[in-house]
Amino acid sequence: MNENLERGPIVIVGSGPGGLCAAIGAAQGGADVILLEKQAHTGGMLHIANGELSGAGTKRQRERGIDDDPVRHYDDVVRISHGRINHELAWMSVSRQGETVDWLDENHFDFDPTCPALAHGHEIYSIPRTYWGQDHAISILRILKKQLSLLVEAGRVRIWLHSDVRELLTDENGRVRGVRVSRDGKLEEEVAASVVILATGGYDANPELRNQFLPENCASTLIGCLNHATGDGLLMARKLGAAVSSDGIFLPVMGMIPDWSRPGHAVDYNDAFIELAPAYRLPREIWVNQNGKRFVREDTPNPELRERALIQQPDVTCHVIFDQKAIDTSTVPLIRNPSGTWTQERFVAACKTSPWITRAATLAELAEELVIDPAALIETVSEYNRAVDTGVDKDFGRLILPDRIETGPFYAMTSVATSVLSRDGVLVDTDLAVVDQEGRSIPGLYAVGEVLGNNVFAGDNFVGGMSITPAMTLGRLLGSKLAVALNPVQ
Ligand SMILES: Cc1cc2nc3c(=O)[nH]c(=O)nc-3n(C[C@H](O)[C@H](O)[C@H](O)COP(=O)(O)OP(=O)(O)OC[C@H]3O[C@@H](n4cnc5c(N)ncnc54)[C@H](O)[C@@H]3O)c2cc1C
C-alpha cells in the first residue's frame, strides 16, 4: 500500500465472496469494518453459483498423491485464457489460491469426495485441481459466514443489510472518504471511511449496461445470474473518473433454458440446465439454429468451440432436437442440475409435461412450433441420418453417431446463450487500488471480485474456479494489507 491512510473504518460495499473475504481479512488484521449489503442477506452470487474453486499445491492434492504447484496452475490459466489475462493480478491470485483452498479445509469445508477433480463444464486443467462443496457454493458461504460471525461477536465487523450504496463521497482533494447509502429504502445517509472497497460484483443483470460491453449480435443473451448484479460499483467508480476495461470479449454459457415466466432470464441454474458436455452425457440429438441448420459438432469435447459457434447464430439460440428413441435408449437425462435431482425417469416424465420441451408428432409440426422453416429442419435431419448410416459426418466431423432421428414423437429443447459473468470491469493496480484513465490510483478506493471483470483472470474464455477463488483470495489479501496499513506495527 503506497498511501498514508487515516484511521477510521474500512467500508466494504457488497458481501459476495469478495466482500466477505475482504471483511474477514481486514478484521482479522485488526481493522474496524463496516460491511454494507443492499440485500436482506449476505452471500451474493454464492446463493446460486456452482461453487467450483481452483488451487494448486493443496493439502488435499498431496493427500491424494497429486503433484501440482501454482506455476503449473498459472500455465494452464494462460493456456486456457489464450494469454489474455492481466498477468500480474492473475499470478497474484493463482499463487495464493492453494492457500485459500487449504484455509477452507482447515475450517472444515465439506469437500465433495471426488475433489480435486477435472471439471468438464469448461476447458479442463491438465491436473485435477478443481474443488467444490457438497452443497456447492452454499458450502463456501457457510464457512465465510461462520468466520465473519466470530468477528461480528468480537466487535470488529458491523454488517448493515438493506443498505444500498448510491454514491462514493470524496474530499476536496478527490480522496474517497465514505459512501452515501440508502438504508431500508429510507433517507440516504453518509458513512465515513478510511478507505472504501468496492465488492459489488458484476453487471449482467443490467441489460442496458451489459449490452454496452457485449458484441451487437449478442443483445438477446439471457441473464443467468441473480438480480443484484446491476454494475453499481462500476457505475459509481466511473463517475469518479475510474478507468473501465472494454475488451470486446464475450463468451456465453451454453445449455441454459429460457424462463418463460421471466422474459430475458434463464431458468435458475440450480433448477435445470441442458447437459452438453460429452464427458457427462453422450449426445443422441442434433443442435440446430433458428434457420434449422446444425452449426457445430454436438460431441465436441471443447466447450469453447460450441460457445463461440453459438454466438454466431441468429438470436444466439439453439434447439436441441431429439426423438422418442433417444429418450427410450438414453440412461442419462438431458437435463441436469448441480444437486443431481434430475434422474432419467424425471426427464422422461418432463418430456410429456414440461413447458421447456416442445413436442410434436412430426418434424414438420415441430419446426412450425419452433418457428423454423419445416423444409430446412427436415433436410438437416435427413443429412444427419445419412451421417449415421455412413458413419461419416462430413459437415462437422461428429464422431458419436448413435441412432437415426426418425421415431416420433419429436422433441426440442431450446437453449439461448446466457451471461453469468461480467467480462469487463474497473481497472486496478497491483494494490487493487482503482485507477483513473491515466493509470493513477484514486486515493481511498479499492476493488475486488467480479467488479474487476472476469477477463482479468480468465481472458476470453471460462477458466475453472477463476472467479470465486480470485474474489476470495484477493479479498482476504486486500483486507489484511489495508489492516496493516491502517494499524502499522509501532
Ligand atoms: C449460475 C452461476 C454459476 C457460477 N459458478 C461459478 C463457479 O463454479 N466458479 C466460479 O469461480 N465462479 C462461478 N460463478 C461466478 C461467481 O459466482 C461470481 O463471479 C462471484 O460470486 C463474484 O463475487 P463478488 O463478491 O465479486 O460478487 P457477488 O457474489 O455478485 O456479490 C456482490 C454483492 O454486492 C452487493 N451489492 C451490489 N451493489 C451494491 C450496492 N450498491 N450497495 C450494497 N451492496 C451491493 C450484492 O447484493 C451482492 O451481495 C457463477 C456465477 C453464476 C451466475
Ligand as a Chemical Component Dictionary entry (heavy atoms), coordinates in Angstrom:
data_LIG
# 
_chem_comp.id                   LIG 
_chem_comp.type                 NON-POLYMER 
_chem_comp.pdbx_formal_charge   0 
_chem_comp.three_letter_code    LIG 
# 
loop_
_chem_comp_atom.comp_id 
_chem_comp_atom.atom_id 
_chem_comp_atom.alt_atom_id 
_chem_comp_atom.type_symbol 
_chem_comp_atom.charge 
_chem_comp_atom.model_Cartn_x 
_chem_comp_atom.model_Cartn_y 
_chem_comp_atom.model_Cartn_z 
_chem_comp_atom.pdbx_ordinal 
LIG C1  C1  C 0 -25.007 -19.668 -12.222 1  
LIG C2  C2  C 0 -23.618 -19.228 -11.846 2  
LIG C3  C3  C 0 -22.650 -20.186 -11.574 3  
LIG C4  C4  C 0 -21.353 -19.782 -11.231 4  
LIG N1  N1  N 0 -20.437 -20.736 -10.929 5  
LIG C5  C5  C 0 -19.167 -20.366 -10.614 6  
LIG C6  C6  C 0 -18.188 -21.334 -10.263 7  
LIG O1  O1  O 0 -18.476 -22.521 -10.184 8  
LIG N2  N2  N 0 -16.918 -20.908 -10.008 9  
LIG C7  C7  C 0 -16.546 -19.590 -10.086 10 
LIG O2  O2  O 0 -15.380 -19.279 -9.868  11 
LIG N3  N3  N 0 -17.477 -18.645 -10.388 12 
LIG C8  C8  C 0 -18.762 -19.002 -10.624 13 
LIG N4  N4  N 0 -19.707 -18.043 -10.888 14 
LIG C9  C9  C 0 -19.329 -16.624 -10.780 15 
LIG C10 C10 C 0 -19.204 -16.207 -9.322  16 
LIG O3  O3  O 0 -20.325 -16.643 -8.574  17 
LIG C11 C11 C 0 -19.066 -14.693 -9.197  18 
LIG O4  O4  O 0 -18.126 -14.216 -10.115 19 
LIG C12 C12 C 0 -18.637 -14.324 -7.786  20 
LIG O5  O5  O 0 -19.653 -14.645 -6.864  21 
LIG C13 C13 C 0 -18.332 -12.819 -7.710  22 
LIG O6  O6  O 0 -18.111 -12.480 -6.379  23 
LIG P1  P1  P 0 -18.254 -10.966 -5.910  24 
LIG O7  O7  O 0 -18.095 -10.976 -4.434  25 
LIG O8  O8  O 0 -17.370 -10.122 -6.701  26 
LIG O9  O9  O 0 -19.742 -10.545 -6.313  27 
LIG P2  P2  P 0 -21.144 -11.159 -5.957  28 
LIG O10 O10 O 0 -21.051 -12.551 -5.494  29 
LIG O11 O11 O 0 -22.004 -10.871 -7.115  30 
LIG O12 O12 O 0 -21.621 -10.263 -4.709  31 
LIG C14 C14 C 0 -21.795 -8.875  -4.833  32 
LIG C15 C15 C 0 -22.599 -8.384  -3.634  33 
LIG O13 O13 O 0 -22.619 -6.952  -3.654  34 
LIG C16 C16 C 0 -23.924 -6.497  -3.337  35 
LIG N5  N5  N 0 -24.109 -5.148  -3.900  36 
LIG C17 C17 C 0 -24.093 -4.798  -5.217  37 
LIG N6  N6  N 0 -24.291 -3.477  -5.361  38 
LIG C18 C18 C 0 -24.419 -2.969  -4.118  39 
LIG C19 C19 C 0 -24.670 -1.668  -3.605  40 
LIG N7  N7  N 0 -24.835 -0.621  -4.411  41 
LIG N8  N8  N 0 -24.753 -1.494  -2.253  42 
LIG C20 C20 C 0 -24.608 -2.552  -1.408  43 
LIG N9  N9  N 0 -24.408 -3.823  -1.844  44 
LIG C21 C21 C 0 -24.307 -4.019  -3.180  45 
LIG C22 C22 C 0 -24.818 -7.539  -3.972  46 
LIG O14 O14 O 0 -26.119 -7.506  -3.437  47 
LIG C23 C23 C 0 -24.053 -8.829  -3.659  48 
LIG O15 O15 O 0 -24.421 -9.360  -2.408  49 
LIG C24 C24 C 0 -21.019 -18.410 -11.193 50 
LIG C25 C25 C 0 -22.000 -17.456 -11.451 51 
LIG C26 C26 C 0 -23.296 -17.857 -11.759 52 
LIG C27 C27 C 0 -24.341 -16.823 -12.007 53 
# 
loop_
_chem_comp_bond.comp_id 
_chem_comp_bond.atom_id_1 
_chem_comp_bond.atom_id_2 
_chem_comp_bond.value_order 
_chem_comp_bond.pdbx_ordinal 
LIG C1  C2  SING 1  
LIG C2  C3  SING 2  
LIG C2  C26 DOUB 3  
LIG C3  C4  DOUB 4  
LIG C4  N1  SING 5  
LIG C4  C24 SING 6  
LIG N1  C5  DOUB 7  
LIG C5  C6  SING 8  
LIG C5  C8  SING 9  
LIG C6  O1  DOUB 10 
LIG C6  N2  SING 11 
LIG N2  C7  SING 12 
LIG C7  O2  DOUB 13 
LIG C7  N3  SING 14 
LIG N3  C8  DOUB 15 
LIG C8  N4  SING 16 
LIG N4  C9  SING 17 
LIG N4  C24 SING 18 
LIG C9  C10 SING 19 
LIG C10 O3  SING 20 
LIG C10 C11 SING 21 
LIG C11 O4  SING 22 
LIG C11 C12 SING 23 
LIG C12 O5  SING 24 
LIG C12 C13 SING 25 
LIG C13 O6  SING 26 
LIG O6  P1  SING 27 
LIG P1  O7  DOUB 28 
LIG P1  O8  SING 29 
LIG P1  O9  SING 30 
LIG O9  P2  SING 31 
LIG P2  O10 DOUB 32 
LIG P2  O11 SING 33 
LIG P2  O12 SING 34 
LIG O12 C14 SING 35 
LIG C14 C15 SING 36 
LIG C15 O13 SING 37 
LIG C15 C23 SING 38 
LIG O13 C16 SING 39 
LIG C16 N5  SING 40 
LIG C16 C22 SING 41 
LIG N5  C17 SING 42 
LIG N5  C21 SING 43 
LIG C17 N6  DOUB 44 
LIG N6  C18 SING 45 
LIG C18 C19 SING 46 
LIG C18 C21 DOUB 47 
LIG C19 N7  SING 48 
LIG C19 N8  DOUB 49 
LIG N8  C20 SING 50 
LIG C20 N9  DOUB 51 
LIG N9  C21 SING 52 
LIG C22 O14 SING 53 
LIG C22 C23 SING 54 
LIG C23 O15 SING 55 
LIG C24 C25 DOUB 56 
LIG C25 C26 SING 57 
LIG C26 C27 SING 58 
# 
